[in-house]
Amino acid sequence: MPRPRSLTDEQLVAAALSVIDRDGLPGLTMRAVARELGMATMGLYRYVADRQALEVLVVDHVFHTVDLALPAVNWADRIRILMERLRVAVAAHPAVVPLVLRHRQAAPGSLLLIETMLAALAEGGLTGTDRVVAQRTLIGHLLGFLQNEHYAALSGPGTVTMSELSPDRYPHLSGTATEARTLPPAEEFRRGLDIVLRGLGG
């Protein structure tokens, strides 16, 4: 099988994302990516050390698609805009969610994103360990939501099943699940983020 004379990170990521979008995360193997590129599997190791290194490239690409140029609005609104942009970037390739959780600190593209978030929190008056906890809480909200949206969505069978429970035995659960089925993912994310930001003084 012919091997490209040179291969860029962008080409590697595009091939990996094609595999992930088509076959899911379990389908991401060095062999599958090499096949996508029309090359021998061993030839791929000239460009990337192993699957983990390939995963980091994919996560780094996702982070780099997030526009960090934020409008001149108050700090809390800048956080809202940044978080929504990150949510949308990951949602473009839902199967990548576990990789974002696994490699978010190893991907260089996360550094400027985190710096942008910390700058907004600093403007909001958060310092020291308060800023540490605030930043990690915001990321925790985002990562938890992404897992819920793509692996346990409110529109999924779990919510449907709970909404059909006996209201006599489970009045709060069945009623809440019924309401949950009407809540769009974007609104769920925004309202949850609003709760977090109110707690931070935003």
PyRosetta script that sets phi, psi and omega in degrees:
from pyrosetta import init, pose_from_sequence

init()
pose = pose_from_sequence("MPRPRSLTDEQLVAAALSVIDRDGLPGLTMRAVARELGMATMGLYRYVADRQALEVLVVDHVFHTVDLALPAVNWADRIRILMERLRVAVAAHPAVVPLVLRHRQAAPGSLLLIETMLAALAEGGLTGTDRVVAQRTLIGHLLGFLQNEHYAALSGPGTVTMSELSPDRYPHLSGTATEARTLPPAEEFRRGLDIVLRGLGG")
pose.set_psi(1, 129.5)
pose.set_omega(1, -177.5)
pose.set_phi(2, -65.4)
pose.set_psi(2, 148.9)
pose.set_omega(2, -179.2)
pose.set_phi(3, -115.1)
pose.set_psi(3, 135.2)
pose.set_omega(3, 177.7)
pose.set_phi(4, -58.8)
pose.set_psi(4, 146.2)
pose.set_omega(4, 178.9)
pose.set_phi(5, -64.9)
pose.set_psi(5, -36.0)
pose.set_omega(5, 176.9)
pose.set_phi(6, -149.3)
pose.set_psi(6, 154.6)
pose.set_omega(6, -175.4)
pose.set_phi(7, -140.5)
pose.set_psi(7, 129.2)
pose.set_omega(7, -179.6)
pose.set_phi(8, -93.3)
pose.set_psi(8, 162.3)
pose.set_omega(8, 175.2)
pose.set_phi(9, -59.0)
pose.set_psi(9, -36.4)
pose.set_omega(9, -179.9)
pose.set_phi(10, -62.2)
pose.set_psi(10, -39.5)
pose.set_omega(10, 178.3)
pose.set_phi(11, -68.7)
pose.set_psi(11, -39.5)
pose.set_omega(11, 177.0)
pose.set_phi(12, -60.7)
pose.set_psi(12, -47.6)
pose.set_omega(12, -178.6)
pose.set_phi(13, -64.6)
pose.set_psi(13, -42.8)
pose.set_omega(13, 179.5)
pose.set_phi(14, -59.7)
pose.set_psi(14, -42.2)
pose.set_omega(14, 178.9)
pose.set_phi(15, -66.7)
pose.set_psi(15, -43.4)
pose.set_omega(15, 179.9)
pose.set_phi(16, -62.9)
pose.set_psi(16, -42.7)
pose.set_omega(16, 179.6)
pose.set_phi(17, -66.8)
pose.set_psi(17, -35.3)
pose.set_omega(17, 176.1)
pose.set_phi(18, -60.6)
pose.set_psi(18, -43.1)
pose.set_omega(18, 178.2)
pose.set_phi(19, -64.9)
pose.set_psi(19, -47.4)
pose.set_omega(19, -177.8)
pose.set_phi(20, -62.7)
pose.set_psi(20, -45.8)
pose.set_omega(20, -178.3)
pose.set_phi(21, -64.5)
pose.set_psi(21, -33.3)
pose.set_omega(21, -177.3)
pose.set_phi(22, -85.4)
pose.set_psi(22, -43.6)
pose.set_omega(22, -170.3)
pose.set_phi(23, -113.4)
pose.set_psi(23, -0.9)
pose.set_omega(23, -177.0)
pose.set_phi(24, 79.7)
pose.set_psi(24, 171.3)
pose.set_omega(24, -177.0)
pose.set_phi(25, -61.8)
pose.set_psi(25, -37.5)
pose.set_omega(25, 177.7)
pose.set_phi(26, -60.5)
pose.set_psi(26, -23.5)
pose.set_omega(26, -180.0)
pose.set_phi(27, -80.0)
pose.set_psi(27, -7.0)
pose.set_omega(27, -178.2)
pose.set_phi(28, -78.6)
pose.set_psi(28, 99.7)
pose.set_omega(28, 175.4)
pose.set_phi(29, -129.5)
pose.set_psi(29, 161.5)
pose.set_omega(29, 177.4)
pose.set_phi(30, -61.5)
pose.set_psi(30, -37.5)
pose.set_omega(30, -179.9)
pose.set_phi(31, -64.3)
pose.set_psi(31, -43.8)
pose.set_omega(31, -178.4)
pose.set_phi(32, -65.0)
pose.set_psi(32, -40.6)
pose.set_omega(32, 179.9)
pose.set_phi(33, -68.3)
pose.set_psi(33, -40.8)
pose.set_omega(33, 177.5)
pose.set_phi(34, -61.0)
pose.set_psi(34, -42.3)
pose.set_omega(34, 178.6)
pose.set_phi(35, -62.2)
pose.set_psi(35, -40.1)
pose.set_omega(35, 178.6)
pose.set_phi(36, -61.1)
pose.set_psi(36, -33.6)
pose.set_omega(36, -178.7)
pose.set_phi(37, -88.4)
pose.set_psi(37, -6.6)
pose.set_omega(37, -179.3)
pose.set_phi(38, 72.0)
pose.set_psi(38, 39.9)
pose.set_omega(38, -177.8)
pose.set_phi(39, -138.1)
pose.set_psi(39, 167.3)
pose.set_omega(39, 176.3)
pose.set_phi(40, -73.1)
pose.set_psi(40, 147.4)
pose.set_omega(40, -177.6)
pose.set_phi(41, -57.0)
pose.set_psi(41, -44.9)
pose.set_omega(41, -178.4)
pose.set_phi(42, -63.2)
pose.set_psi(42, -29.2)
pose.set_omega(42, 178.4)
pose.set_phi(43, -64.8)
pose.set_psi(43, -27.3)
pose.set_omega(43, -179.1)
pose.set_phi(44, -65.4)
pose.set_psi(44, -29.3)
pose.set_omega(44, -178.2)
pose.set_phi(45, -70.5)
pose.set_psi(45, -8.5)
pose.set_omega(45, 172.3)
pose.set_phi(46, -69.9)
pose.set_psi(46, -23.1)
pose.set_omega(46, -172.0)
pose.set_phi(47, -111.7)
pose.set_psi(47, -25.1)
pose.set_omega(47, -178.3)
pose.set_phi(48, -145.6)
pose.set_psi(48, 137.4)
pose.set_omega(48, -171.4)
pose.set_phi(49, -66.7)
pose.set_psi(49, -42.0)
pose.set_omega(49, -176.6)
pose.set_phi(50, -166.4)
pose.set_psi(50, -176.2)
pose.set_omega(50, -178.0)
pose.set_phi(51, -62.2)
pose.set_psi(51, -38.9)
pose.set_omega(51, -179.4)
pose.set_phi(52, -60.6)
pose.set_psi(52, -43.2)
pose.set_omega(52, 178.3)
pose.set_phi(53, -62.7)
pose.set_psi(53, -35.6)
pose.set_omega(53, 176.9)
pose.set_phi(54, -66.6)
pose.set_psi(54, -40.3)
pose.set_omega(54, 177.8)
pose.set_phi(55, -61.1)
pose.set_psi(55, -42.3)
pose.set_omega(55, 178.9)
pose.set_phi(56, -62.0)
pose.set_psi(56, -40.4)
pose.set_omega(56, 176.9)
pose.set_phi(57, -59.6)
pose.set_psi(57, -41.2)
pose.set_omega(57, -179.5)
pose.set_phi(58, -64.5)
pose.set_psi(58, -47.0)
pose.set_omega(58, -179.9)
pose.set_phi(59, -63.6)
pose.set_psi(59, -41.1)
pose.set_omega(59, 178.8)
pose.set_phi(60, -61.1)
pose.set_psi(60, -40.3)
pose.set_omega(60, 177.5)
pose.set_phi(61, -61.5)
pose.set_psi(61, -45.0)
pose.set_omega(61, 179.4)
pose.set_phi(62, -58.5)
pose.set_psi(62, -45.9)
pose.set_omega(62, 179.9)
pose.set_phi(63, -63.9)
pose.set_psi(63, -37.7)
pose.set_omega(63, -178.5)
pose.set_phi(64, -71.5)
pose.set_psi(64, -14.9)
pose.set_omega(64, 176.6)
pose.set_phi(65, -80.9)
pose.set_psi(65, -8.0)
pose.set_omega(65, -179.6)
pose.set_phi(66, -82.2)
pose.set_psi(66, 122.0)
pose.set_omega(66, 178.6)
pose.set_phi(67, -74.0)
pose.set_psi(67, 117.1)
pose.set_omega(67, -178.1)
pose.set_phi(68, -93.0)
pose.set_psi(68, 0.9)
pose.set_omega(68, 176.5)
pose.set_phi(69, -81.0)
pose.set_psi(69, 104.9)
pose.set_omega(69, -175.1)
pose.set_phi(70, -103.2)
pose.set_psi(70, 148.2)
pose.set_omega(70, 179.9)
pose.set_phi(71, -70.0)
pose.set_psi(71, 165.0)
pose.set_omega(71, -178.7)
pose.set_phi(72, -82.6)
pose.set_psi(72, 75.1)
pose.set_omega(72, 178.0)
pose.set_phi(73, -121.9)
pose.set_psi(73, 178.1)
pose.set_omega(73, -177.8)
pose.set_phi(74, -66.9)
pose.set_psi(74, 162.6)
pose.set_omega(74, -171.1)
pose.set_phi(75, -58.1)
pose.set_psi(75, -40.2)
pose.set_omega(75, -177.4)
pose.set_phi(76, -67.2)
pose.set_psi(76, -38.3)
pose.set_omega(76, 178.2)
pose.set_phi(77, -68.5)
pose.set_psi(77, -33.4)
pose.set_omega(77, 175.9)
pose.set_phi(78, -64.7)
pose.set_psi(78, -39.1)
pose.set_omega(78, 175.6)
pose.set_phi(79, -62.1)
pose.set_psi(79, -44.5)
pose.set_omega(79, 179.5)
pose.set_phi(80, -58.2)
pose.set_psi(80, -46.2)
pose.set_omega(80, -178.3)
pose.set_phi(81, -64.9)
pose.set_psi(81, -44.7)
pose.set_omega(81, -179.0)
pose.set_phi(82, -62.7)
pose.set_psi(82, -45.3)
pose.set_omega(82, -178.7)
pose.set_phi(83, -65.2)
pose.set_psi(83, -39.5)
pose.set_omega(83, 179.5)
pose.set_phi(84, -66.4)
pose.set_psi(84, -41.0)
pose.set_omega(84, 178.3)
pose.set_phi(85, -62.4)
pose.set_psi(85, -39.5)
pose.set_omega(85, 178.8)
pose.set_phi(86, -68.1)
pose.set_psi(86, -40.9)
pose.set_omega(86, 177.4)
pose.set_phi(87, -59.5)
pose.set_psi(87, -44.8)
pose.set_omega(87, -178.8)
pose.set_phi(88, -66.1)
pose.set_psi(88, -39.1)
pose.set_omega(88, -179.7)
pose.set_phi(89, -61.8)
pose.set_psi(89, -43.2)
pose.set_omega(89, 179.2)
pose.set_phi(90, -71.4)
pose.set_psi(90, -37.9)
pose.set_omega(90, -178.7)
pose.set_phi(91, -63.5)
pose.set_psi(91, -19.9)
pose.set_omega(91, 177.4)
pose.set_phi(92, -65.2)
pose.set_psi(92, -22.4)
pose.set_omega(92, 178.7)
pose.set_phi(93, -139.5)
pose.set_psi(93, 76.5)
pose.set_omega(93, -171.4)
pose.set_phi(94, -54.7)
pose.set_psi(94, -34.1)
pose.set_omega(94, -177.4)
pose.set_phi(95, -68.3)
pose.set_psi(95, -10.5)
pose.set_omega(95, -179.2)
pose.set_phi(96, -80.3)
pose.set_psi(96, -12.1)
pose.set_omega(96, -174.9)
pose.set_phi(97, -48.9)
pose.set_psi(97, -49.2)
pose.set_omega(97, 179.7)
pose.set_phi(98, -61.6)
pose.set_psi(98, -30.6)
pose.set_omega(98, 178.3)
pose.set_phi(99, -69.8)
pose.set_psi(99, -37.0)
pose.set_omega(99, 177.3)
pose.set_phi(100, -62.4)
pose.set_psi(100, -42.2)
pose.set_omega(100, 177.6)
pose.set_phi(101, -62.9)
pose.set_psi(101, -40.3)
pose.set_omega(101, -172.7)
pose.set_phi(102, -77.5)
pose.set_psi(102, -36.7)
pose.set_omega(102, -169.0)
pose.set_phi(103, -118.8)
pose.set_psi(103, 12.7)
pose.set_omega(103, -173.1)
pose.set_phi(104, -60.3)
pose.set_psi(104, -30.3)
pose.set_omega(104, -178.8)
pose.set_phi(105, -87.9)
pose.set_psi(105, -14.2)
pose.set_omega(105, -179.7)
pose.set_phi(106, -91.4)
pose.set_psi(106, -18.1)
pose.set_omega(106, -177.0)
pose.set_phi(107, -82.9)
pose.set_psi(107, 121.3)
pose.set_omega(107, -179.2)
pose.set_phi(108, -56.2)
pose.set_psi(108, -31.8)
pose.set_omega(108, -178.5)
pose.set_phi(109, -63.9)
pose.set_psi(109, -15.6)
pose.set_omega(109, 179.3)
pose.set_phi(110, -77.2)
pose.set_psi(110, -20.2)
pose.set_omega(110, -171.9)
pose.set_phi(111, -66.1)
pose.set_psi(111, -49.8)
pose.set_omega(111, 179.1)
pose.set_phi(112, -67.6)
pose.set_psi(112, -32.7)
pose.set_omega(112, 178.0)
pose.set_phi(113, -63.2)
pose.set_psi(113, -46.8)
pose.set_omega(113, 178.6)
pose.set_phi(114, -65.4)
pose.set_psi(114, -40.1)
pose.set_omega(114, 178.3)
pose.set_phi(115, -60.0)
pose.set_psi(115, -41.0)
pose.set_omega(115, 178.9)
pose.set_phi(116, -63.8)
pose.set_psi(116, -41.4)
pose.set_omega(116, 178.6)
pose.set_phi(117, -66.6)
pose.set_psi(117, -43.7)
pose.set_omega(117, -179.5)
pose.set_phi(118, -64.7)
pose.set_psi(118, -35.6)
pose.set_omega(118, 178.1)
pose.set_phi(119, -62.9)
pose.set_psi(119, -40.1)
pose.set_omega(119, 178.4)
pose.set_phi(120, -66.4)
pose.set_psi(120, -41.8)
pose.set_omega(120, 178.9)
pose.set_phi(121, -64.9)
pose.set_psi(121, -37.3)
pose.set_omega(121, 177.6)
pose.set_phi(122, -63.8)
pose.set_psi(122, -39.8)
pose.set_omega(122, 177.5)
pose.set_phi(123, -64.3)
pose.set_psi(123, -29.4)
pose.set_omega(123, 177.7)
pose.set_phi(124, -78.5)
pose.set_psi(124, 2.9)
pose.set_omega(124, 175.6)
pose.set_phi(125, 92.4)
pose.set_psi(125, 7.4)
pose.set_omega(125, -179.2)
pose.set_phi(126, -88.1)
pose.set_psi(126, 128.1)
pose.set_omega(126, -178.1)
pose.set_phi(127, -133.6)
pose.set_psi(127, 167.9)
pose.set_omega(127, 173.7)
pose.set_phi(128, 54.2)
pose.set_psi(128, -140.1)
pose.set_omega(128, -177.6)
pose.set_phi(129, -67.4)
pose.set_psi(129, -24.1)
pose.set_omega(129, 175.7)
pose.set_phi(130, -61.4)
pose.set_psi(130, -40.7)
pose.set_omega(130, 179.1)
pose.set_phi(131, -69.4)
pose.set_psi(131, -37.2)
pose.set_omega(131, 176.7)
pose.set_phi(132, -58.3)
pose.set_psi(132, -51.5)
pose.set_omega(132, -177.4)
pose.set_phi(133, -65.3)
pose.set_psi(133, -39.9)
pose.set_omega(133, 179.8)
pose.set_phi(134, -60.9)
pose.set_psi(134, -47.0)
pose.set_omega(134, -178.2)
pose.set_phi(135, -64.1)
pose.set_psi(135, -43.3)
pose.set_omega(135, -179.0)
pose.set_phi(136, -69.7)
pose.set_psi(136, -32.2)
pose.set_omega(136, 177.3)
pose.set_phi(137, -67.8)
pose.set_psi(137, -41.1)
pose.set_omega(137, 177.1)
pose.set_phi(138, -62.8)
pose.set_psi(138, -44.7)
pose.set_omega(138, 178.5)
pose.set_phi(139, -65.2)
pose.set_psi(139, -38.2)
pose.set_omega(139, 177.4)
pose.set_phi(140, -61.4)
pose.set_psi(140, -40.2)
pose.set_omega(140, 177.0)
pose.set_phi(141, -63.0)
pose.set_psi(141, -45.1)
pose.set_omega(141, -178.8)
pose.set_phi(142, -62.9)
pose.set_psi(142, -49.8)
pose.set_omega(142, -177.1)
pose.set_phi(143, -65.9)
pose.set_psi(143, -39.8)
pose.set_omega(143, 177.2)
pose.set_phi(144, -64.0)
pose.set_psi(144, -41.5)
pose.set_omega(144, 178.6)
pose.set_phi(145, -63.7)
pose.set_psi(145, -44.5)
pose.set_omega(145, -178.9)
pose.set_phi(146, -59.5)
pose.set_psi(146, -40.5)
pose.set_omega(146, 177.2)
pose.set_phi(147, -64.8)
pose.set_psi(147, -43.3)
pose.set_omega(147, 178.6)
pose.set_phi(148, -63.8)
pose.set_psi(148, -45.6)
pose.set_omega(148, -175.8)
pose.set_phi(149, -62.6)
pose.set_psi(149, -39.6)
pose.set_omega(149, -172.4)
pose.set_phi(150, -101.6)
pose.set_psi(150, -11.4)
pose.set_omega(150, -179.7)
pose.set_phi(151, -128.9)
pose.set_psi(151, -11.3)
pose.set_omega(151, 177.9)
pose.set_phi(152, -152.4)
pose.set_psi(152, 54.3)
pose.set_omega(152, -175.2)
pose.set_phi(153, -63.5)
pose.set_psi(153, 149.5)
pose.set_omega(153, 177.1)
pose.set_phi(154, -61.1)
pose.set_psi(154, -23.6)
pose.set_omega(154, 178.9)
pose.set_phi(155, -85.9)
pose.set_psi(155, -0.2)
pose.set_omega(155, -175.0)
pose.set_phi(156, -81.8)
pose.set_psi(156, 178.4)
pose.set_omega(156, -174.9)
pose.set_phi(157, -64.8)
pose.set_psi(157, -29.8)
pose.set_omega(157, 179.7)
pose.set_phi(158, -61.4)
pose.set_psi(158, -45.7)
pose.set_omega(158, 179.4)
pose.set_phi(159, -66.1)
pose.set_psi(159, -40.4)
pose.set_omega(159, 178.5)
pose.set_phi(160, -60.0)
pose.set_psi(160, -46.5)
pose.set_omega(160, -179.7)
pose.set_phi(161, -60.5)
pose.set_psi(161, -44.5)
pose.set_omega(161, -179.6)
pose.set_phi(162, -67.4)
pose.set_psi(162, -32.5)
pose.set_omega(162, 179.4)
pose.set_phi(163, -68.8)
pose.set_psi(163, -18.4)
pose.set_omega(163, -178.2)
pose.set_phi(164, -98.0)
pose.set_psi(164, 4.7)
pose.set_omega(164, 176.6)
pose.set_phi(165, -67.1)
pose.set_psi(165, 159.9)
pose.set_omega(165, 179.4)
pose.set_phi(166, -64.0)
pose.set_psi(166, 121.6)
pose.set_omega(166, 178.7)
pose.set_phi(167, -67.9)
pose.set_psi(167, -18.8)
pose.set_omega(167, 177.2)
pose.set_phi(168, -71.0)
pose.set_psi(168, -39.9)
pose.set_omega(168, -178.3)
pose.set_phi(169, -88.7)
pose.set_psi(169, -34.9)
pose.set_omega(169, -176.8)
pose.set_phi(170, -126.9)
pose.set_psi(170, 62.9)
pose.set_omega(170, -174.3)
pose.set_phi(171, -61.6)
pose.set_psi(171, -41.3)
pose.set_omega(171, -178.2)
pose.set_phi(172, -75.8)
pose.set_psi(172, -42.7)
pose.set_omega(172, -177.7)
pose.set_phi(173, -66.3)
pose.set_psi(173, -47.9)
pose.set_omega(173, -178.0)
pose.set_phi(174, -66.7)
pose.set_psi(174, -39.9)
pose.set_omega(174, 179.7)
pose.set_phi(175, -67.5)
pose.set_psi(175, -42.0)
pose.set_omega(175, 179.6)
pose.set_phi(176, -66.7)
pose.set_psi(176, -41.4)
pose.set_omega(176, 179.1)
pose.set_phi(177, -64.0)
pose.set_psi(177, -36.8)
pose.set_omega(177, 177.5)
pose.set_phi(178, -62.8)
pose.set_psi(178, -44.3)
pose.set_omega(178, 176.9)
pose.set_phi(179, -64.6)
pose.set_psi(179, -38.4)
pose.set_omega(179, -176.4)
pose.set_phi(180, -61.3)
pose.set_psi(180, -32.0)
pose.set_omega(180, -177.2)
pose.set_phi(181, -65.6)
pose.set_psi(181, -16.7)
pose.set_omega(181, -178.6)
pose.set_phi(182, -96.5)
pose.set_psi(182, -0.9)
pose.set_omega(182, -171.9)
pose.set_phi(183, -95.1)
pose.set_psi(183, 114.8)
pose.set_omega(183, 178.3)
pose.set_phi(184, -66.6)
pose.set_psi(184, 148.1)
pose.set_omega(184, -178.3)
pose.set_phi(185, -55.4)
pose.set_psi(185, -42.6)
pose.set_omega(185, -178.1)
pose.set_phi(186, -62.4)
pose.set_psi(186, -37.5)
pose.set_omega(186, 179.2)
pose.set_phi(187, -71.9)
pose.set_psi(187, -39.0)
pose.set_omega(187, 176.7)
pose.set_phi(188, -57.9)
pose.set_psi(188, -45.4)
pose.set_omega(188, -179.5)
pose.set_phi(189, -64.6)
pose.set_psi(189, -47.2)
pose.set_omega(189, -176.3)
pose.set_phi(190, -63.0)
pose.set_psi(190, -44.2)
pose.set_omega(190, -177.4)
pose.set_phi(191, -70.2)
pose.set_psi(191, -35.7)
pose.set_omega(191, 175.2)
pose.set_phi(192, -65.2)
pose.set_psi(192, -41.3)
pose.set_omega(192, 178.4)
pose.set_phi(193, -64.3)
pose.set_psi(193, -38.2)
pose.set_omega(193, 177.6)
pose.set_phi(194, -60.0)
pose.set_psi(194, -39.2)
pose.set_omega(194, 179.2)
pose.set_phi(195, -63.0)
pose.set_psi(195, -45.0)
pose.set_omega(195, 179.4)
pose.set_phi(196, -62.6)
pose.set_psi(196, -45.7)
pose.set_omega(196, -177.1)
pose.set_phi(197, -67.6)
pose.set_psi(197, -34.9)
pose.set_omega(197, 175.4)
pose.set_phi(198, -61.1)
pose.set_psi(198, -39.1)
pose.set_omega(198, 177.7)
pose.set_phi(199, -65.4)
pose.set_psi(199, -25.1)
pose.set_omega(199, 178.7)
pose.set_phi(200, -90.8)
pose.set_psi(200, 1.5)
pose.set_omega(200, -180.0)
pose.set_phi(201, 91.4)
pose.set_psi(201, 13.9)
pose.set_omega(201, -179.4)
pose.set_phi(202, -106.8)
pose.dump_pdb("model.pdb")
